[in-house]
């Protein structure tokens, strides 16, 4: 059986490596690639360029990866003082890729920023800085420090896609975020929250398998359930079926 191709949105950041110093580079933390490969898929990096949506014609599924804050202008707000510097090219590409994937009916998994991109792509908005919404102490559970992916307990909604994957009992996930979904995008519903009410998962009401999680499953290499669910859905997608038949 052919392994499905999973497109992964990638970063453009300044990086130093080999004989190169401080040069703009297309990159992605390796944990995403290892997770998709271990789950049975073939990872395909999608650089944040204007033509990235065209590559989805070759993909069987999409993983919208994490990263810096989505620009507030994309949901009709002015940026607050606590937001990341804008990644204009990546924002435009990620939103276009997400909308194209939904048009094509591809399975989609949004991770952290990707979960927020999914919401914004469908007309939703974000809380720009959680401490201003739920208080600093409560928000600290979701952003424990630079590079720290803290444990957060979430409660999946019975009957939801995430419950079908993770079960209906409270489950601990790894989080690092200071923003969260505020107004829901069109066609989305909340299917998991943290105990403090922060939205931790959303799903699309369409026929395609579309799920956004505020957590970072790539930081839990011993738990491939979400990645395996994406790969399983991708294996049954239109493009995968055509490729298998040929």
C-alpha positions as a printed Julia matrix, in Angstrom:
246×3 Matrix{Float64}:
   0.0    0.0     0.0
   1.34   3.43   -0.96
   2.08   5.67    1.99
   0.05   8.93    1.83
   1.84  12.22    1.23
   1.3   14.72    4.06
   2.1   18.36    3.31
   3.63  20.25    6.26
   3.72  24.03    6.32
   7.28  25.25    6.91
   8.98  28.33    8.34
  11.23  30.94    6.81
  13.59  32.07    9.57
  17.15  33.31    9.78
  19.42  30.39   10.64
  23.09  29.47   10.89
  24.38  26.04    9.77
  27.37  24.43    8.05
  29.29  27.33    6.41
  26.22  29.58    6.4
  25.68  32.3     8.99
  22.41  34.14    9.65
  20.73  33.41    6.32
  17.01  33.17    5.54
  16.22  29.46    5.44
  13.19  27.23    5.01
  13.03  25.0     8.09
  10.82  22.93   10.37
  11.51  21.18   13.69
  12.33  17.56   12.96
   9.75  16.28   15.43
   7.0   16.96   12.89
   8.75  14.92   10.2
   9.5   12.03   12.54
   5.91  12.01   13.81
   4.4   11.82   10.32
   6.88   9.16    9.17
   6.32   7.04   12.29
   2.56   7.3    11.77
   2.87   5.86    8.27
   2.89   8.97    6.12
   5.49  10.63    3.91
   6.21  14.23    5.0
   6.42  16.85    2.26
   7.56  20.36    3.25
   5.5   23.26    1.89
   7.59  26.47    1.9
   5.72  29.69    2.74
   5.49  30.94   -0.84
   2.64  32.16   -2.99
   2.57  28.92   -5.0
   2.5   26.58   -1.97
  -1.26  25.93   -2.35
  -0.6   24.44   -5.79
   1.48  21.68   -4.2
  -1.63  20.37   -2.44
  -2.69  18.75   -5.69
   0.01  16.18   -4.96
  -0.83  15.77   -1.27
  -3.23  13.42    0.48
  -3.41  15.44    3.71
  -2.16  18.63    5.37
  -0.5   19.33    8.71
  -0.48  23.06    9.57
   2.46  23.41   11.91
   3.14  25.62   14.92
   5.18  28.79   15.14
   4.88  32.54   15.74
   1.64  34.45   16.23
  -0.74  34.94   13.32
  -0.85  38.61   12.33
  -3.78  40.33   14.05
  -4.76  42.16   10.86
  -5.95  38.82    9.45
  -8.79  38.81   11.99
  -9.52  42.54   11.9
  -7.53  43.72   14.93
  -4.52  45.9    15.6
  -1.58  44.02   17.17
  -1.16  44.33   20.92
   2.14  44.91   22.67
   2.73  41.23   23.52
   2.58  39.7    20.03
   5.43  38.3    17.93
   6.96  40.2    15.05
   4.8   39.55   11.96
   5.7   36.77    9.52
   3.84  38.35    6.6
   4.85  35.82    3.95
   4.13  32.83    6.13
   0.75  34.14    7.29
  -0.39  34.67    3.7
   0.85  31.26    2.59
  -0.52  29.31    5.56
  -3.96  30.87    5.21
  -4.03  30.24    1.45
  -2.84  26.63    1.89
  -5.48  25.99    4.56
  -8.3   27.39    2.45
  -7.18  25.38   -0.58
  -7.01  22.18    1.48
 -10.57  22.75    2.69
 -11.72  23.4    -0.89
 -10.12  20.13   -1.99
 -11.63  18.23    0.94
  -8.23  17.09    2.21
  -7.8   15.82    5.76
  -6.24  18.58    7.89
  -4.55  18.64   11.28
  -3.71  22.07   12.71
  -1.11  22.17   15.51
  -0.92  25.17   17.9
  -0.43  28.09   15.48
  -1.94  25.78   12.83
  -5.06  25.35   14.98
  -5.3   29.15   15.13
  -4.63  29.5    11.38
  -7.54  27.13   10.72
  -9.82  29.32   12.81
  -8.66  32.58   11.21
  -8.89  31.09    7.69
 -12.59  30.49    8.37
 -13.24  34.01    9.65
 -12.59  33.52   13.36
 -10.51  35.62   15.75
  -7.94  35.08   18.51
  -7.25  36.24   22.03
  -3.95  38.02   21.43
  -2.53  37.45   24.92
  -4.08  34.93   27.31
  -2.87  36.6    30.53
  -5.09  39.56   29.67
  -8.09  37.23   29.32
  -7.75  34.55   32.01
  -5.08  36.1    34.24
  -1.34  35.55   34.4
  -1.43  32.59   36.81
  -3.99  30.65   34.77
  -2.29  31.46   31.48
   1.07  30.28   32.83
  -0.13  26.68   32.63
  -0.22  27.05   28.84
   3.11  28.85   28.47
   5.5   27.78   31.2
   8.62  29.32   29.7
  10.7   29.59   26.54
  10.96  26.17   24.92
   8.9   24.51   27.68
   5.96  22.38   26.51
   3.97  22.09   29.69
   1.37  19.42   30.54
  -2.23  20.62   30.23
  -5.26  18.41   30.9
  -8.07  18.66   28.35
 -11.53  17.14   28.18
 -12.57  15.86   24.69
 -16.25  16.13   23.85
 -18.0   12.74   23.45
 -18.84  11.94   19.85
 -16.16  14.24   18.45
 -13.26  13.37   16.14
 -10.72  14.11   18.86
 -12.61  11.86   21.29
 -12.54   9.09   18.68
  -8.74   9.41   18.71
  -7.89  10.26   22.33
 -10.95   8.97   24.17
 -13.5   10.84   26.29
 -11.6   10.76   29.58
  -9.45  13.78   30.48
  -6.1   13.53   28.7
  -2.81  15.36   29.22
  -1.28  17.15   26.23
   1.84  19.33   25.79
   1.24  23.06   25.29
   3.2   26.24   24.65
   1.0   29.17   23.66
   0.04  32.64   24.85
  -2.81  33.08   22.36
  -6.03  31.12   21.92
  -9.19  30.98   19.87
 -11.76  33.66   20.66
 -14.57  33.9    18.08
 -15.05  30.64   16.19
 -14.61  30.5    12.43
 -17.49  29.5    10.2
 -18.25  25.78   10.32
 -16.07  25.08   13.34
 -17.13  23.78   16.74
 -15.2   23.45   19.98
 -14.55  19.81   20.9
 -12.07  20.1    23.77
 -11.24  22.65   26.46
  -8.82  22.93   29.33
 -10.26  23.09   32.84
  -9.91  26.88   32.75
 -12.09  27.09   29.63
  -9.34  27.74   27.08
 -10.23  26.2    23.7
  -7.93  23.23   23.08
  -9.52  21.6    20.02
 -11.86  22.54   17.19
 -13.35  20.5    14.35
 -14.9   21.33   10.99
 -18.46  20.27   10.33
 -17.75  19.26    6.71
 -17.29  15.71    5.45
 -13.49  15.91    5.45
 -11.45  14.99    8.55
 -10.44  18.46    9.84
  -9.15  18.94   13.38
  -7.23  21.72   15.13
  -5.43  21.16   18.44
  -3.83  23.9    20.52
  -1.26  21.4    21.82
   1.96  20.02   20.28
   1.63  16.29   19.53
   5.06  16.32   17.86
   6.51  16.91   21.35
   5.07  13.59   22.57
   6.87  11.05   20.34
   5.44   8.1    22.27
   1.86   9.1    21.42
   1.22   9.0    17.67
  -2.57   8.8    17.88
  -3.34  12.17   16.28
  -0.76  11.72   13.53
  -2.0    8.2    12.83
  -5.58   9.47   12.58
  -4.48  12.11   10.05
  -2.55   9.54    8.02
  -5.49   7.11    8.1
  -7.83   9.82    6.84
  -5.28  10.83    4.19
  -5.01   7.23    3.0
  -8.7    7.37    2.14
  -8.59  10.8     0.48
  -9.33  11.3    -3.2
  -5.72  11.87   -4.22
  -4.49   8.79   -2.32
  -7.15   6.57   -3.88
  -6.25   7.78   -7.38
  -2.52   7.29   -6.76
  -3.09   3.77   -5.39
  -5.24   2.85   -8.41
  -2.58   4.01  -10.83
